[in-house]
Amino acid sequence: MKIIILGAGQVGVFLAHKLSEEGHDITIVDTLDEQLQDVVAHYDVRTVIGPASYPQTLSSAGADQADMLIAVTKSDETNMLACQVASTLYKVPRKIARIRSKEYLTRADLFGIDAIPVDIAISPEQLVIDSLSQLIQYPGAFHVYDFADGQIGLVGVRTTRLGPLVNHKIKDLKKHLPGVQVRIVGVYRNNSPMMPAGNLIIEEDDEVFFIAKKRDIRVIIREFRGSDIHPRRIMIAGGGNIGSGLAQALESQYQVKVIEARRHRAEQISEFLDNTHVLLGDSTSEELLLEENIEHIDIFCALTNADDTNIISSLLAKRMGAKKVFCIINRISFVNLIEGGKIDIAISPQFETIGSILAHIRRGDVTQVHAVRHGSAEALETVVHGNLSTSKVIGRSISDIIFPEGAVIGAILRGDEILIAHHDTVIEENDHVISFVYDLSLIKKVENLFQAIS
């Protein structure tokens, strides 16, 4: 596909790199020549200098021949206007825009054929709120991703010596949890992927990814970690869109406190948060954290716009007794450095955004994509098309399918029925197949496998 990416920030550059590696024809646009020169030095993409919404800029980027436009500049207004110009003047078929402001996102009538022609509006803030809510709901997990309209979960856990399955073979999980359907799709040991065969012995400190029905997730997590305390008290540092949005999502079920440094913002959010204690202060203040009994907090979430504030407040909260700390990191390069030490979970709004965008770019009928392990792996939900004569998979059991090594089928949604994949599971037309791909060079092969042969 010919794809134009507007904005050479972290998301734009990451997408340009990833999509060019997959063989797409990429042009990236920005107003800063220095940033574009850095992109050209590292990746095989075209660049155009100029304001993203200007007709001449889009023309120079080849909008008249583009299959898709992805607007991820820093400005919501620029992103929306660029989609309008691309549609009106150049008839670009698909337009994706990153939109941060709630004022735009809460208006259902703002986007569409008869309004602003944004086909897909992506909110990084809402994606992060949803991700954090899942992690709080399932203690012990460091990734929880929804598939099949929320009926199936892909979960990542780090094993501890207290887990009953630790030092046992994967196939023993059936004995430990009779009647529970689960498929282990990925195991990482010392950051290296391992094929999750039945005879593989799970060790302490492994990263294990499994797929199961949402109702079974908690009991499965206990097999790898033992019992994690279900959180009751949540403290949030930062009352911006993410912090206040998370508090609003949690306050009916948990005891929630929000620390906000700006007086006007603290007053503002206290008006619409019904059951949240809003505090005016500095989340890096040891005195404030002591006053608010940080030692009794189950989860501390650092969600300000400043990475340094988030890191410092998280480390301080953990040292002072918070059971777990979650931290937003805006710089992609910092995420892997931060997570897994004193900071339990690092969340990247950029990776959340990238995964959402990829779902609308993949070949075939891909309905959901999640960038896993900060982009080193992917999980895809793909619709199977074709029939017995035009498909490589329809009518075949999973054990008979030549599936690329480095990818695993985890589950199938068939109408209203959820099937956790086994070797004798037979694929049918229109099945939604959920795959875990830990060798990203295989993405195209996996996508092609579920398409009808022309």
C-alpha positions in Angstrom: 0.0 0.0 0.0 1.0 3.6 -0.5 0.7 5.2 2.9 1.3 8.9 3.9 2.2 9.5 7.5 1.8 13.0 8.8 4.1 13.8 11.7 7.6 12.6 12.4 7.3 12.2 16.1 7.8 9.0 17.9 4.6 7.3 16.7 5.1 8.5 13.1 8.7 7.4 12.9 8.0 4.0 14.5 5.1 3.4 12.1 7.2 4.4 9.1 10.0 2.0 10.2 7.6 -0.9 10.8 5.5 -0.5 7.7 8.4 0.1 5.3 10.0 -3.1 6.6 6.8 -4.9 5.7 7.0 -3.6 2.1 4.6 -0.7 2.2 5.5 2.4 0.2 5.8 5.1 2.9 6.0 8.9 2.7 6.4 10.8 6.0 5.7 14.5 6.3 6.8 17.0 8.9 7.7 20.7 9.1 11.1 20.0 10.7 13.8 19.1 8.2 16.2 17.9 10.9 13.7 15.2 12.0 13.1 14.1 8.4 16.8 13.9 7.7 17.2 11.5 10.7 14.4 9.4 9.3 16.0 9.1 5.9 19.3 8.2 7.5 17.8 5.1 9.1 14.8 4.0 7.1 13.8 3.4 3.4 11.0 6.0 3.2 10.3 9.2 1.2 10.0 12.5 3.1 8.2 15.8 2.4 8.8 19.0 4.3 5.7 21.2 4.9 2.6 21.8 7.0 0.6 18.6 7.0 -2.7 20.0 6.1 -1.6 22.2 3.2 -2.9 21.0 -0.2 0.5 21.5 -1.8 2.2 19.4 0.9 -0.2 16.5 0.5 0.2 16.8 -3.3 3.9 16.6 -3.0 3.5 13.5 -0.8 1.5 11.8 -3.5 -2.0 12.0 -1.9 -3.6 11.5 -5.3 -2.3 8.0 -5.4 -2.3 7.2 -1.7 -4.3 4.2 -0.3 -4.2 5.6 3.3 -3.3 8.7 5.3 -2.3 8.5 8.9 -2.3 11.8 10.7 -0.3 11.8 13.9 1.0 15.3 14.2 0.9 17.0 17.7 -2.2 19.0 16.7 -5.7 17.5 16.7 -6.9 20.3 14.4 -4.1 19.7 11.9 -4.9 16.0 11.9 -8.6 16.6 11.2 -8.0 19.3 8.6 -5.5 17.1 6.8 -8.0 14.3 6.6 -10.6 16.8 5.2 -8.2 18.1 2.5 -7.0 14.6 1.6 -10.6 13.5 1.2 -12.0 16.5 -0.7 -9.1 17.2 -3.0 -7.4 13.8 -3.4 -10.1 11.2 -2.6 -7.7 9.2 -0.3 -9.7 6.1 0.6 -8.8 5.6 4.2 -7.9 8.3 6.8 -6.8 7.6 10.4 -6.3 10.5 12.8 -4.9 10.7 16.3 -7.3 12.8 18.4 -6.5 13.7 22.0 -9.2 16.2 23.0 -12.3 14.8 24.7 -14.2 17.8 23.2 -13.9 16.2 19.8 -14.1 12.6 20.8 -17.3 12.8 22.7 -19.2 14.1 19.7 -20.4 11.1 17.8 -21.7 13.2 14.9 -18.4 15.0 14.3 -16.8 12.3 12.1 -18.2 10.5 9.1 -19.2 10.8 5.5 -21.3 13.9 6.0 -18.9 15.5 8.6 -15.2 15.5 9.1 -14.0 12.6 6.9 -11.9 10.7 9.6 -12.5 7.0 9.1 -10.7 6.0 12.3 -10.2 8.4 15.3 -7.7 7.1 17.8 -7.5 8.4 21.4 -4.1 7.5 23.0 -5.5 8.7 26.4 -8.5 6.3 26.3 -6.3 3.4 25.1 -4.1 3.9 28.2 -7.0 4.3 30.6 -8.5 1.0 29.2 -5.1 -0.8 29.5 -4.5 0.4 33.1 -8.1 -0.5 34.1 -7.4 -4.1 32.9 -4.1 -4.4 34.7 -5.8 -3.2 38.0 -8.6 -5.7 37.4 -6.2 -8.6 37.0 -3.5 -8.4 39.6 -0.3 -10.1 38.7 -0.6 -9.5 34.9 1.7 -7.0 33.1 -0.2 -7.2 29.8 -4.0 -7.8 29.3 -5.3 -7.4 25.8 -8.9 -8.0 24.7 -10.1 -10.0 21.7 -13.4 -11.1 20.3 -15.2 -8.1 21.7 -13.8 -8.6 25.1 -14.7 -12.3 25.5 -11.1 -13.5 25.2 -8.0 -12.2 26.9 -4.3 -12.4 26.0 -2.5 -12.1 29.3 1.2 -11.7 30.1 2.6 -12.7 33.5 6.0 -13.0 35.1 6.3 -16.2 37.1 7.4 -16.4 40.7 8.6 -19.3 42.8 5.1 -19.3 44.5 3.4 -20.3 41.2 2.2 -24.0 41.4 3.1 -24.5 37.7 6.7 -23.2 38.1 9.2 -26.0 37.7 6.5 -28.1 35.9 5.9 -28.8 32.2 3.4 -26.7 30.3 1.2 -29.8 29.7 0.8 -30.2 33.5 -1.5 -27.1 33.5 -4.4 -29.3 32.5 -3.9 -31.4 35.6 -3.7 -28.3 37.8 -6.8 -26.7 36.3 -9.2 -29.4 35.1 -12.0 -28.0 33.1 -10.3 -24.6 32.5 -9.5 -23.9 28.8 -6.2 -22.1 28.3 -3.5 -22.0 25.7 0.0 -20.8 26.4 1.2 -19.0 23.2 4.5 -17.5 24.3 7.3 -17.9 26.8 10.2 -15.6 27.1 13.3 -16.5 29.2 16.0 -13.9 29.7 14.3 -11.8 26.9 14.5 -14.7 24.4 11.4 -16.4 23.0 10.9 -20.1 23.5 8.5 -22.3 21.6 5.7 -23.1 24.1 5.7 -26.9 23.6 4.0 -29.2 26.1 7.2 -30.5 27.5 8.7 -27.1 28.2 9.3 -26.6 31.9 8.2 -23.2 33.2 10.9 -21.6 35.3 10.9 -18.7 37.9 11.0 -15.3 36.3 9.8 -16.5 32.9 7.4 -14.2 30.9 4.4 -16.3 30.0 1.6 -15.3 27.6 -1.6 -17.2 27.6 -5.0 -16.9 26.0 -8.2 -17.8 27.9 -11.8 -16.7 28.5 -11.9 -13.6 30.6 -13.7 -15.4 33.4 -10.8 -17.8 33.9 -7.9 -15.3 33.8 -7.5 -14.8 37.6 -7.3 -18.5 38.4 -4.8 -19.1 35.6 -2.6 -16.2 36.8 -2.4 -17.9 40.2 -0.8 -20.9 38.6 2.2 -18.8 37.5 2.5 -16.4 40.5 0.6 -17.7 43.5 -1.9 -15.4 45.0 -1.7 -11.7 44.3 -3.5 -9.3 46.7 -6.6 -7.8 45.0 -6.1 -4.0 45.1 -8.5 -1.8 47.1 -6.5 1.5 47.4 -5.3 3.3 44.3 -3.3 6.5 44.3 -2.9 8.4 41.0 -0.2 11.1 40.4 -1.5 13.5 37.8 -5.0 14.8 37.2 -4.7 15.3 33.4 -7.0 13.5 30.9 -5.5 10.1 31.7 -5.3 10.5 35.5 -8.8 11.9 35.9 -10.2 9.5 33.3 -8.8 6.5 35.2 -10.1 7.8 38.5 -13.5 8.2 37.0 -13.4 4.6 35.7 -12.2 3.2 39.0 -13.9 5.3 41.7 -17.1 3.1 42.0 -15.0 0.0 42.8 -11.9 1.2 44.6 -10.7 3.8 47.1 -9.1 6.4 44.8 -6.9 9.4 45.5 -5.5 11.8 42.8 -2.6 14.1 43.4 -2.6 17.2 41.1 0.0 20.0 41.3 -2.1 22.7 39.5 -4.8 24.3 41.7 -7.2 25.2 38.9 -7.0 21.6 37.5 -7.5 20.1 41.0 -10.6 22.2 41.5 -11.9 21.3 38.0 -11.6 17.5 38.4 -12.9 17.5 41.9 -16.2 18.8 40.5 -16.9 15.8 38.2 -15.2 13.0 40.3 -17.9 11.8 42.6 -16.0 9.4 44.9 -12.4 10.4 44.5 -10.2 12.3 47.0 -8.4 15.0 45.1 -5.2 16.4 46.6 -3.4 19.6 45.7 0.4 18.9 45.8 3.6 17.5 44.4 3.6 13.7 43.8 7.4 13.7 44.4 6.9 15.1 47.9 7.9 12.6 50.5 6.0 14.5 53.2 2.8 14.5 51.1 3.1 10.7 50.5 3.6 10.0 54.2 0.6 12.2 55.1 -1.5 10.2 52.7 -0.4 6.8 54.0 1.5 5.6 50.9 2.5 2.5 52.8 -1.2 1.3 52.6 -1.6 2.0 48.9 -2.0 -1.1 46.8 -1.2 0.5 43.4 0.4 3.8 42.7 -0.1 5.1 39.1 2.3 7.9 37.9 0.4 9.5 35.0 1.7 13.1 34.6 3.0 14.4 31.3 6.6 14.4 32.5 8.6 11.2 32.3 11.1 12.4 35.0 8.3 13.2 37.5 6.6 9.8 36.8 9.8 7.9 37.3 10.9 9.8 40.5 7.4 9.6 42.1 7.1 5.9 41.2 10.5 5.0 42.7 9.7 7.1 45.8 6.3 5.6 46.3 7.7 2.0 46.0 10.5 2.8 48.5 7.9 4.2 50.9 5.7 1.1 50.8 3.3 1.1 47.9 2.7 -2.5 46.9 2.9 -1.9 43.1 3.7 1.1 40.9 2.6 1.7 37.4 4.2 4.5 35.3 3.5 6.2 32.0 6.7 6.7 29.9 6.3 8.9 26.9 9.8 8.2 25.4 9.7 4.8 23.7 13.4 4.2 24.2 12.9 4.5 28.0 10.2 1.8 28.4 12.3 -1.3 28.4 14.9 0.3 30.7 12.3 1.2 33.3 10.0 -1.8 33.5 10.7 -4.8 35.6 12.9 -3.2 38.2 11.5 -1.1 41.1 8.8 0.0 38.7 6.4 -2.9 38.1 4.8 -1.8 34.8 5.7 0.9 32.3 2.9 2.0 29.9 3.7 3.7 26.6 0.8 5.7 25.0 2.8 5.5 21.8 2.8 1.7 21.7 -0.9 1.7 22.6 -1.5 4.0 19.6 0.6 2.0 17.2 -1.2 -1.2 18.0 -4.5 0.4 17.4 -3.4 1.9 14.0 -1.9 -1.4 12.9 -5.3 -3.1 13.2 -6.4 -0.9 10.3 -3.4 -1.5 8.0 -2.9 -5.2 8.1 -3.7 -7.2 5.0 -6.8 -9.4 4.9 -9.6 -9.0 7.4 -7.6 -8.2 10.5 -10.0 -6.9 13.2 -7.6 -6.4 16.1 -3.9 -6.0 16.6 -1.9 -5.5 19.8 1.8 -4.6 19.9 3.1 -6.9 22.6 6.3 -6.6 24.7 6.6 -3.0 23.6 6.5 -3.8 19.9 8.8 -6.9 19.8 5.8 -9.2 19.2 2.2 -9.0 17.9 -1.1 -10.6 18.6 -3.7 -10.5 15.8 -7.4 -11.4 15.4 -8.0 -12.4 11.8 -11.1 -13.5 10.0 -10.8 -16.6 7.8 -12.0 -16.3 4.2 -12.5 -18.8 1.4 -13.7 -22.3 1.2 -12.3 -25.9 1.1 -10.8 -25.3 -2.4 -9.6 -21.7 -2.0 -8.2 -21.7 1.6 -5.1 -23.2 3.1 -6.7 -23.6 6.5 -10.5 -24.2 6.2 -11.4 -27.8 6.9 -8.0 -28.6 8.4 -7.1 -29.2 12.0 -4.5 -27.0 13.6 -1.9 -29.8 13.7 -2.3 -30.2 9.9 -1.8 -26.6 9.1 1.7 -25.5 8.0 1.9 -22.6 10.4 5.1 -20.6 10.5 7.5 -21.5 13.4 7.6 -18.3 15.4 3.8 -17.9 15.5 1.1 -19.8 17.5 -2.7 -20.0 17.1 -4.3 -19.3 20.5 -8.0 -19.2 20.2 -11.0 -19.1 17.8 -14.2 -17.2 17.9 -16.9 -19.0 15.9 -20.2 -17.0 16.0 -20.9 -16.8 19.8 -18.7 -19.8 20.6 -15.2 -19.5 22.0 -12.8 -22.2 21.2 -9.4 -22.3 22.9 -7.1 -23.8 20.3 -6.0 -27.5 20.5 -4.1 -29.6 17.9 -7.4 -31.2 16.7 -9.4 -28.0 16.4 -10.7 -27.6 12.8 -10.7 -24.2 11.2 -14.0 -23.1 9.5 -15.0 -20.3 7.2 -15.5 -16.9 8.9 -13.8 -18.1 12.1 -11.9 -15.3 14.0 -8.5 -16.7 14.6 -6.3 -15.2 17.3 -2.6 -15.6 16.7 0.5 -14.7 18.7 3.5 -13.8 16.5 6.9 -13.4 18.2 8.9 -13.4 15.0 7.7 -10.2 13.3 9.2 -11.2 9.9 6.3 -13.7 9.7 3.5 -11.2 9.9 2.8 -11.3 6.2 2.8 -15.1 6.1 0.3 -15.3 8.9 -2.0 -12.7 7.3 -1.8 -14.5 3.9 -2.6 -17.9 5.5 -6.1 -16.8 6.4 -6.9 -15.2 3.0 -8.6 -16.9 0.1 -6.3 -18.0 -2.7 -7.1 -16.0 -5.8 
